[in-house]
Amino acid sequence: MTRISVDVNDEWLDAARLELGTDTKVATINAALREFALRRRGKEIAKIFASAPMDFSGAAEAWGYGGGRDLEGLAERARENRSA
């Protein structure tokens, strides 16, 4: 762990605490940093999947799903589910 001393906007810290459900300033800052790191990794993974050639022929019949891929929509639905 790295120990730092930094001035933080109290209003933003309180807003982040409420959003993340954390109890302390340290927990809030660490949770926020983790969220951003995971978000970045998720975007990188989504780009990889979006660029990979995939054959969805027969997907609707095999999986009972409309087929195709909607990774942009996947990210949006994840944000909606997190805020619910």
Residue pairs with C-beta under 8 A, 6 or more apart in sequence:
8 25
8 29
13 25
13 28
13 29
16 22
16 28
16 29
16 31
16 32
17 23
17 25
17 28
20 28
20 31
20 32
20 35
22 28
22 31
42 75
42 78
43 75
46 71
46 74
46 75
49 69
49 71
50 69
50 71
54 69
56 67
56 68
56 69
57 67
59 65
59 66
59 67
59 68
60 66
60 67
